[in-house]
Amino acid sequence: MDKPKVERLKINYKTLEEFQKFHEYGLQELSMLEDLKANIIENDSNSPFYGIYEDGNLVARISLYRIDAKYDRYFDPPQDYYELWKLEVLPQYRNKGYGSALVRHAQSFGLPVKTNARRRSDPFWIKMGFRPVKYDPIRDRGENPYVWTPPGVGLQE
């Protein structure tokens, strides 16, 4: 199988249509419809959405937001990082490496990455080189953060 090609998704009505497929299968907390509607500018090239297409159909996607260093409460030294949200692969396309390809794409930018692991997804994040952080109720507010750090980056105490 060829290596999956990750693409930055354009913010337009065609992408909105593609996201509707995920809404049918997915969990409500993973819905990106509202995120997309809030950002809709025809063919915006600064989209935070990335995806993988198979036979012309969007089959996997993530949101990836760059967070400014002034808000960093995870990494040492404090720096810009990416927050990875809403990784989702349509059921019939799972176990083909698409989720891993999206995560590797986020890691390829060379900045730390933070995500919030959903229940029962811990093994996936660990396999991808992420590690759980010690829970801080003020900082994490009920989330289950996992982080990936490039070489030379540690965690704040």
N, CA, C and O of each residue as an XYZ file, in Angstrom:
628
protein
N       0.843     -1.183      0.000
C       0.000      0.000      0.000
C       0.887      1.245      0.000
O       1.895      1.293      0.705
N       0.516      2.238     -0.781
C       1.251      3.495     -0.826
C       1.105      4.242      0.489
O       0.130      4.077      1.222
N       2.111      5.075      0.763
C       2.064      5.920      1.955
C       0.907      6.917      1.805
O       0.809      7.591      0.780
N       0.031      7.020      2.813
C      -1.090      7.952      2.706
C      -0.600      9.400      2.551
O       0.362      9.813      3.199
N      -1.269     10.148      1.694
C      -0.908     11.544      1.466
C      -1.811     12.435      2.314
O      -3.031     12.438      2.152
N      -1.188     13.194      3.226
C      -1.927     14.120      4.079
C      -2.012     15.461      3.368
O      -1.005     15.974      2.879
N      -3.210     16.029      3.311
C      -3.430     17.309      2.652
C      -4.054     18.302      3.618
O      -4.863     17.935      4.470
N      -3.666     19.571      3.477
C      -4.356     20.635      4.212
C      -5.696     20.818      3.524
O      -5.757     21.021      2.312
N      -6.771     20.747      4.300
C      -8.107     20.859      3.724
C      -8.482     22.324      3.541
O      -8.205     23.166      4.395
N      -9.104     22.603      2.430
C      -9.592     23.955      2.185
C     -10.885     24.143      2.955
O     -11.672     23.211      3.118
N     -11.088     25.355      3.420
C     -12.332     25.664      4.119
C     -13.314     26.147      3.064
O     -13.288     27.304      2.646
N     -14.185     25.229      2.641
C     -15.178     25.573      1.630
C     -16.390     24.654      1.796
O     -16.431     23.813      2.694
N     -17.357     24.829      0.928
C     -18.597     24.061      1.068
C     -18.419     22.598      0.678
O     -19.160     21.747      1.172
N     -17.465     22.278     -0.187
C     -17.196     20.880     -0.513
C     -16.644     20.158      0.726
O     -17.043     19.031      1.019
N     -15.727     20.810      1.448
C     -15.196     20.205      2.673
C     -16.313     20.047      3.701
O     -16.359     19.047      4.418
N     -17.204     21.018      3.776
C     -18.341     20.924      4.689
C     -19.169     19.680      4.363
O     -19.604     18.969      5.269
N     -19.382     19.419      3.092
C     -20.100     18.208      2.676
C     -19.366     16.945      3.125
O     -19.977     16.001      3.625
N     -18.045     16.948      2.939
C     -17.233     15.784      3.336
C     -17.332     15.551      4.850
O     -17.412     14.408      5.301
N     -17.326     16.645      5.632
C     -17.401     16.519      7.089
C     -18.730     15.920      7.529
O     -18.800     15.290      8.584
N     -19.777     16.104      6.743
C     -21.087     15.557      7.102
C     -21.016     14.031      7.200
O     -21.720     13.435      8.016
N     -20.182     13.396      6.386
C     -20.030     11.933      6.441
C     -19.504     11.499      7.802
O     -19.941     10.489      8.354
N     -18.563     12.269      8.338
C     -18.012     11.941      9.650
C     -19.065     12.148     10.731
O     -19.131     11.386     11.696
N     -19.877     13.165     10.569
C     -20.918     13.462     11.548
C     -21.887     12.282     11.668
O     -22.360     11.976     12.763
N     -22.181     11.625     10.548
C     -23.102     10.479     10.558
C     -22.539      9.328     11.377
O     -23.279      8.655     12.095
N     -21.218      9.095     11.272
C     -20.603      7.943     11.933
C     -20.005      8.283     13.284
O     -19.960      7.450     14.189
N     -19.553      9.507     13.403
C     -18.697      9.863     14.522
C     -19.426     10.210     15.796
O     -20.653     10.284     15.858
N     -18.620     10.416     16.796
C     -19.117     10.854     18.087
C     -19.309     12.357     18.060
O     -18.556     13.067     17.393
N     -20.288     12.838     18.762
C     -20.597     14.264     18.756
C     -19.385     15.113     19.130
O     -19.166     16.172     18.543
N     -18.595     14.652     20.108
C     -17.460     15.470     20.532
C     -16.378     15.567     19.457
O     -15.493     16.418     19.549
N     -16.439     14.708     18.445
C     -15.462     14.783     17.360
C     -15.981     15.582     16.164
O     -15.258     15.774     15.186
N     -17.217     16.043     16.235
C     -17.768     16.791     15.110
C     -16.960     18.053     14.862
O     -16.669     18.822     15.778
N     -16.607     18.244     13.603
C     -15.862     19.439     13.219
C     -16.742     20.367     12.393
O     -16.264     21.378     11.880
N     -18.020     20.034     12.260
C     -18.907     20.853     11.436
C     -18.964     22.290     11.940
O     -18.862     23.234     11.156
N     -19.124     22.452     13.236
C     -19.225     23.811     13.779
C     -17.916     24.572     13.611
O     -17.923     25.763     13.303
N     -16.776     23.876     13.817
C     -15.472     24.511     13.605
C     -15.345     25.001     12.172
O     -14.891     26.117     11.918
N     -15.751     24.153     11.245
C     -15.632     24.509      9.829
C     -16.567     25.664      9.491
O     -16.154     26.617      8.831
N     -17.818     25.593      9.934
C     -18.776     26.664      9.639
C     -18.288     27.999     10.187
O     -18.466     29.036      9.549
N     -17.673     27.977     11.368
C     -17.195     29.214     11.989
C     -16.031     29.816     11.212
O     -15.791     31.020     11.298
N     -15.310     29.001     10.461
C     -14.127     29.462      9.736
C     -14.335     29.564      8.230
O     -13.380     29.795      7.489
N     -15.573     29.393      7.768
C     -15.756     29.236      6.330
C     -15.483     30.525      5.556
O     -16.197     31.521      5.671
N     -14.435     30.454      4.780
C     -14.056     31.481      3.815
C     -13.647     30.661      2.606
O     -12.749     29.824      2.707
N     -14.271     30.878      1.487
C     -14.048     30.006      0.338
C     -12.561     29.763      0.070
O     -11.800     30.697     -0.186
N     -12.168     28.499      0.136
C     -10.808     28.050     -0.171
C      -9.727     28.712      0.665
O      -8.633     28.974      0.167
N     -10.020     28.984      1.929
C      -9.014     29.559      2.828
C      -7.819     28.618      2.892
O      -7.978     27.426      3.155
N      -6.631     29.146      2.654
C      -5.433     28.301      2.634
C      -4.806     28.156      4.017
O      -3.846     27.400      4.165
N      -5.310     28.848      5.030
C      -4.764     28.737      6.386
C      -5.633     27.851      7.265
O      -5.752     28.081      8.468
N      -6.216     26.875      6.680
C      -7.106     25.966      7.377
C      -6.354     25.177      8.446
O      -5.218     24.759      8.219
N      -6.980     24.967      9.617
C      -6.369     24.102     10.640
C      -6.712     22.625     10.424
O      -6.353     21.777     11.241
N      -7.399     22.322      9.335
C      -7.877     20.970      9.076
C      -6.970     20.256      8.071
O      -6.570     20.824      7.055
N      -6.657     18.989      8.384
C      -5.853     18.155      7.495
C      -6.603     16.851      7.285
O      -7.349     16.405      8.157
N      -6.401     16.246      6.127
C      -7.112     15.010      5.861
C      -6.399     14.124      4.869
O      -5.394     14.499      4.266
N      -6.955     12.928      4.719
C      -6.482     11.945      3.755
C      -7.670     11.527      2.903
O      -8.747     11.211      3.408
N      -7.440     11.535      1.589
C      -8.464     11.121      0.633
C      -8.134      9.745      0.084
O      -6.968      9.408     -0.125
N      -9.169      8.960     -0.147
C      -9.032      7.693     -0.859
C     -10.106      7.696     -1.936
O     -11.289      7.871     -1.644
N      -9.692      7.502     -3.167
C     -10.608      7.514     -4.310
C     -11.486      8.768     -4.328
O     -12.677      8.703     -4.630
N     -10.882      9.893     -4.004
C     -11.599     11.167     -4.064
C     -12.487     11.480     -2.875
O     -13.158     12.512     -2.855
N     -12.497     10.602     -1.887
C     -13.339     10.803     -0.705
C     -12.482     11.034      0.529
O     -11.493     10.333      0.746
N     -12.862     12.014      1.334
C     -12.178     12.268      2.597
C     -12.481     11.117      3.546
O     -13.645     10.847      3.843
N     -11.423     10.426      4.032
C     -11.633      9.244      4.864
C     -11.031      9.379      6.258
O     -11.335      8.584      7.147
N     -10.165     10.400      6.456
C      -9.537     10.611      7.765
C      -9.233     12.098      7.898
O      -8.946     12.772      6.908
N      -9.297     12.612      9.142
C      -9.056     14.050      9.319
C      -8.637     14.380     10.740
O      -8.864     13.612     11.675
N      -8.014     15.557     10.875
C      -7.670     16.118     12.182
C      -7.813     17.632     12.104
O      -7.845     18.224     11.025
N      -7.898     18.236     13.282
C      -7.718     19.680     13.439
C      -6.375     19.854     14.123
O      -6.042     19.116     15.051
N      -5.604     20.829     13.664
C      -4.281     21.072     14.221
C      -4.104     22.576     14.398
O      -3.977     23.318     13.424
N      -4.099     23.010     15.646
C      -4.018     24.436     15.959
C      -2.664     24.764     16.569
O      -2.208     24.090     17.493
N      -2.024     25.805     16.046
C      -0.756     26.260     16.617
C      -1.070     27.168     17.799
O      -1.818     28.137     17.668
N      -0.488     26.845     18.961
C      -0.705     27.593     20.194
C       0.551     28.418     20.484
O       1.668     27.903     20.432
N       0.359     29.673     20.783
C       1.475     30.584     21.057
C       2.179     30.212     22.363
O       1.551     29.747     23.314
N       3.487     30.425     22.388
C       4.318     30.083     23.550
C       3.819     30.737     24.839
O       3.986     30.172     25.919
N       3.210     31.919     24.738
C       2.763     32.588     25.965
C       1.658     31.808     26.684
O       1.374     32.076     27.851
N       1.032     30.843     25.994
C      -0.003     30.005     26.617
C       0.512     28.614     26.981
O      -0.253     27.772     27.452
N       1.795     28.372     26.766
C       2.375     27.049     26.999
C       2.493     26.764     28.488
O       3.200     27.466     29.211
N       1.792     25.721     28.941
C       1.885     25.269     30.330
C       2.375     23.832     30.408
O       2.248     23.177     31.443
N       2.941     23.342     29.299
C       3.346     21.942     29.235
C       4.842     21.740     29.001
O       5.438     20.850     29.607
N       5.459     22.541     28.141
C       6.784     22.215     27.625
C       7.881     23.097     28.203
O       7.661     24.257     28.550
N       9.081     22.502     28.296
C      10.257     23.191     28.817
C      11.381     23.044     27.793
O      11.826     21.928     27.524
N      11.843     24.153     27.219
C      11.429     25.526     27.510
C      10.061     25.827     26.901
O       9.671     25.187     25.925
N       9.311     26.812     27.474
C       8.021     27.201     26.902
C       8.199     27.635     25.443
O       9.152     28.340     25.113
N       7.292     27.217     24.588
C       7.406     27.487     23.157
C       6.066     27.290     22.467
O       5.118     26.769     23.054
N       6.002     27.715     21.214
C       4.827     27.406     20.408
C       4.704     25.890     20.323
O       5.704     25.172     20.325
N       3.469     25.415     20.248
C       3.240     23.984     20.071
C       1.947     23.794     19.309
O       1.188     24.742     19.108
N       1.699     22.573     18.889
C       0.453     22.256     18.194
C      -0.482     21.502     19.117
O      -0.068     20.634     19.885
N      -1.736     21.852     19.024
C      -2.774     21.107     19.731
C      -3.541     20.328     18.676
O      -4.156     20.909     17.781
N      -3.497     19.012     18.789
C      -4.137     18.117     17.838
C      -5.510     17.741     18.392
O      -5.626     17.202     19.493
N      -6.530     18.031     17.617
C      -7.914     17.769     18.023
C      -8.587     16.878     16.994
O      -8.264     16.914     15.806
N      -9.496     16.104     17.457
C     -10.487     15.433     16.633
C      -9.911     14.575     15.523
O     -10.319     14.679     14.366
N      -8.968     13.735     15.881
C      -8.480     12.723     14.947
C      -9.614     11.726     14.735
O     -10.149     11.158     15.687
N      -9.968     11.525     13.471
C     -11.049     10.579     13.196
C     -10.842      9.951     11.825
O     -10.493     10.627     10.858
N     -11.064      8.642     11.766
C     -10.994      7.878     10.530
C     -12.345      7.185     10.371
O     -12.845      6.570     11.313
N     -12.936      7.284      9.177
C     -14.221      6.611      8.950
C     -14.070      5.110      9.193
O     -13.032      4.534      8.865
N     -15.100      4.465      9.770
C     -14.983      3.060     10.188
C     -14.432      2.113      9.125
O     -13.577      1.281      9.429
N     -14.896      2.223      7.909
C     -14.472      1.278      6.865
C     -13.032      1.504      6.394
O     -12.515      0.715      5.603
N     -12.372      2.580      6.872
C     -11.000      2.882      6.469
C     -10.010      2.744      7.628
O      -8.843      3.111      7.490
N     -10.456      2.230      8.744
C      -9.569      2.080      9.901
C      -8.589      0.936      9.676
O      -8.805      0.069      8.830
N      -7.510      0.951     10.449
C      -6.448     -0.062     10.390
C      -5.709     -0.077      9.049
O      -5.208     -1.112      8.611
N      -5.654      1.093      8.412
C      -4.887      1.242      7.174
C      -3.734      2.226      7.359
O      -3.047      2.572      6.397
N      -3.522      2.679      8.607
C      -2.412      3.595      8.865
C      -2.751      5.065      8.671
O      -1.861      5.911      8.752
N      -4.008      5.388      8.419
C      -4.377      6.780      8.159
C      -4.262      7.654      9.410
O      -3.773      8.781      9.334
N      -4.702      7.148     10.543
C      -4.579      7.914     11.783
C      -3.119      8.166     12.123
O      -2.748      9.274     12.510
N      -2.290      7.136     11.978
C      -0.856      7.283     12.246
C      -0.228      8.295     11.290
O       0.621      9.086     11.699
N      -0.639      8.275     10.023
C      -0.089      9.215      9.043
C      -0.442     10.654      9.414
O       0.390     11.549      9.263
N      -1.645     10.886      9.890
C      -2.040     12.237     10.299
C      -1.226     12.710     11.499
O      -0.808     13.867     11.553
N      -1.002     11.820     12.457
C      -0.214     12.185     13.636
C       1.240     12.441     13.241
O       1.843     13.412     13.699
N       1.801     11.587     12.406
C       3.178     11.812     11.933
C       3.290     13.150     11.200
O       4.308     13.834     11.305
N       2.258     13.518     10.467
C       2.267     14.808      9.777
C       2.359     15.951     10.794
O       3.128     16.894     10.608
N       1.579     15.861     11.856
C       1.634     16.890     12.910
C       3.032     16.935     13.527
O       3.558     18.017     13.787
N       3.629     15.784     13.760
C       4.969     15.719     14.344
C       6.026     16.269     13.384
O       7.071     16.744     13.827
N       5.770     16.211     12.093
C       6.768     16.630     11.103
C       7.046     18.133     11.129
O       8.040     18.582     10.559
N       6.192     18.912     11.775
C       6.426     20.357     11.859
C       7.541     20.687     12.858
O       8.036     21.814     12.887
N       7.935     19.702     13.678
C       9.078     19.878     14.565
C       8.800     20.593     15.869
O       9.725     20.871     16.632
N       7.544     20.896     16.136
C       7.156     21.505     17.412
C       6.485     20.451     18.277
O       5.983     19.455     17.756
N       6.467     20.655     19.602
C       5.730     19.715     20.456
C       4.257     19.652     20.040
O       3.714     20.587     19.453
N       3.639     18.526     20.362
C       2.222     18.320     20.051
C       1.520     17.855     21.318
O       2.014     16.981     22.030
N       0.365     18.450     21.591
C      -0.475     18.047     22.719
C      -1.804     17.566     22.164
O      -2.330     18.134     21.207
N      -2.337     16.529     22.762
C      -3.669     16.060     22.399
C      -4.376     15.605     23.662
O      -3.763     15.526     24.727
N      -5.638     15.312     23.552
C      -6.413     14.777     24.666
C      -6.922     13.406     24.258
O      -7.785     13.277     23.390
N      -6.377     12.398     24.894
C      -6.721     11.025     24.533
C      -8.136     10.703     24.983
O      -8.524     10.960     26.122
N      -8.896     10.132     24.053
C     -10.222      9.640     24.407
C     -10.070      8.289     25.087
O      -9.031      7.636     24.980
N     -11.101      7.888     25.773
C     -11.057      6.600     26.469
C     -10.667      5.487     25.504
O     -11.120      5.452     24.360
N      -9.845      4.606     25.970
C      -9.385      3.409     25.252
C      -8.466      3.723     24.075
O      -8.172      2.836     23.275
N      -8.004      4.984     23.952
C      -7.093      5.302     22.845
C      -5.646      5.408     23.314
O      -4.758      5.679     22.506
N      -5.393      5.197     24.613
C      -4.036      5.338     25.150
C      -2.990      4.521     24.380
O      -1.927      5.061     24.074
N      -3.239      3.251     24.055
C      -2.209      2.478     23.351
C      -1.798      3.119     22.012
O      -0.623      3.092     21.645
N      -2.757      3.688     21.297
C      -2.439      4.346     20.024
C      -1.479      5.501     20.248
O      -0.473      5.616     19.548
N      -1.782      6.366     21.225
C      -0.939      7.546     21.453
C       0.450      7.151     21.924
O       1.437      7.771     21.527
N       0.539      6.139     22.757
C       1.843      5.664     23.225
C       2.652      5.105     22.049
O       3.850      5.364     21.938
N       1.997      4.342     21.180
C       2.660      3.799     19.983
C       3.206      4.933     19.107
O       4.221      4.758     18.433
N       2.542      6.084     19.114
C       2.944      7.222     18.288
C       3.992      8.102     18.985
O       4.365      9.158     18.474
N       4.467      7.649     20.172
C       5.530      8.379     20.864
C       5.039      9.426     21.835
O       5.843     10.201     22.355
N       3.752      9.476     22.096
C       3.192     10.418     23.066
C       3.294      9.818     24.460
O       3.453      8.608     24.616
N       3.203     10.658     25.449
C       3.179     10.176     26.832
C       2.178     11.014     27.625
O       1.994     12.200     27.353
N       1.535     10.385     28.607
C       0.596     11.153     29.431
C       1.356     12.128     30.316
O       2.485     11.859     30.727
N       0.733     13.256     30.605
C       1.339     14.200     31.539
C       0.641     14.053     32.882
O      -0.510     13.625     32.962
N       1.358     14.417     33.925
C       0.772     14.374     35.261
C      -0.401     15.345     35.292
O      -0.259     16.519     34.950
N      -1.549     14.848     35.700
C      -2.775     15.636     35.674
C      -2.694     16.811     36.646
O      -2.328     16.653     37.811
N      -3.043     17.983     36.141
C      -3.124     19.204     36.945
C      -4.539     19.746     36.768
O      -4.883     20.195     35.675
N      -5.380     19.718     37.824
C      -6.792     20.087     37.667
C      -7.014     21.525     37.185
O      -8.002     21.801     36.505
N      -6.119     22.425     37.526
C      -6.279     23.816     37.075
C      -5.911     23.925     35.599
O      -6.641     24.539     34.821
N      -4.806     23.346     35.219
C      -4.336     23.425     33.829
C      -5.178     22.569     32.890
O      -5.535     23.020     31.801
N      -5.501     21.345     33.292
C      -6.082     20.372     32.381
C      -7.610     20.343     32.358
O      -8.197     19.830     31.406
N      -8.256     20.875     33.374
C      -9.713     21.032     33.417
C     -10.482     19.811     32.881
O     -11.328     19.941     31.996
N     -10.183     18.654     33.418
C     -10.930     17.447     33.062
C     -10.459     16.763     31.788
O     -11.028     15.744     31.396
N      -9.438     17.295     31.136
C      -8.923     16.664     29.928
C      -7.936     15.553     30.302
O      -7.513     15.439     31.452
N      -7.590     14.758     29.326
C      -6.649     13.663     29.512
C      -5.454     13.898     28.587
O      -5.312     13.209     27.577
N      -4.577     14.884     28.927
C      -3.536     15.281     27.977
C      -2.417     14.265     27.794
O      -1.922     13.654     28.741
N      -2.047     14.118     26.528
C      -0.878     13.369     26.114
C      -0.028     14.323     25.287
O      -0.561     15.170     24.571
N       1.292     14.190     25.381
C       2.174     15.091     24.643
C       3.257     14.297     23.913
O       3.659     13.210     24.328
N       3.702     14.883     22.821
C       4.853     14.390     22.084
C       5.849     15.533     22.022
O       5.479     16.672     21.736
N       7.105     15.231     22.290
C       8.127     16.274     22.279
C       9.249     15.898     21.316
O       9.715     14.758     21.306
N       9.678     16.869     20.506
C      10.854     16.621     19.663
C      12.106     16.618     20.534
O      12.041     17.017     21.697
N      13.243     16.179     20.000
C      14.487     16.175     20.786
C      14.799     17.559     21.346
O      14.608     18.575     20.677
N      15.288     17.576     22.601
C      15.672     18.826     23.244
C      14.562     19.546     23.981
O      14.787     20.598     24.579
N      13.354     18.978     23.939
C      12.217     19.600     24.623
C      11.782     18.686     25.764
O      11.578     17.488     25.569
N      11.644     19.262     26.953
C      11.183     18.511     28.105
C       9.782     18.949     28.510
O       9.090     19.649     27.771
N       9.388     18.521     29.697
C       8.085     18.907     30.240
C       8.284     19.832     31.439
O       9.261     19.710     32.178
N       7.350     20.752     31.618
C       7.374     21.619     32.778
C       7.030     20.782     34.000
O       6.272     19.815     33.913
N       7.588     21.159     35.122
C       7.296     20.447     36.370
C       5.967     20.880     36.942
O       5.556     20.385     37.992
